[in-house]
Amino acid sequence: MGRYAVGFLEVQGYSVALAAADKACKAANITVHGMDCNNPPDENNAVIPVMVQVKFTGPISDVRIALEVAYETACEHVTPNEVMIRCIPSSSSELHALLPIGKVKRK
């Protein structure tokens, strides 16, 4: 794999993450490498007690577009403080090997 950007979306709720990832994939040339679930920081008071991280790669311009679209879509369902996006513009191949690793496993 060449030097691609890596994008991360973290959001409260699995269905919100799926909706945001779907729109991101339709808006840009990205590849989703995995979704992972964690407990939110204040899980006892959380309305939705799951934090979902979506990990994807693509050309930097596409990853930035995907992150914008994912953020806007997620904010239609939850408040902006329950959504986080991050981009690593020129990631290393060692990082790409870690993308599929997480608590959620495919069957």
C-alpha positions, 0 to 999 in steps of 0.5 A: 500500500502506498502512502495514504492518509488515515482517517478516524471517526469516533462517535457515540452509537453504532448506528450513527457510526454506520450512517456516517461511514456510509455517507463518507464512502459514497462521498470519497474514494476511501477504504474502511479497514475496521470499526471498533467499539469502546465504552465512552468516558462517562459510560454511567451517564451516557445516553448511548453507552458505546463509542465506535471508531471507524478507521479508513484510508485513501488519498489525503483529499478524499480522506478529508472529504470523507471526514467532513461528510462523516462529521456532518452526518453524525452531527445530524444524530448526536451532538457535536461533542459526541463526535471526533474526527482525526486525520494522519496525512501521510501514514507509515506502512507500520500503522496500516498493519494496525488498522484492522486490530481491535475488539470487534472481530469479523466472523 
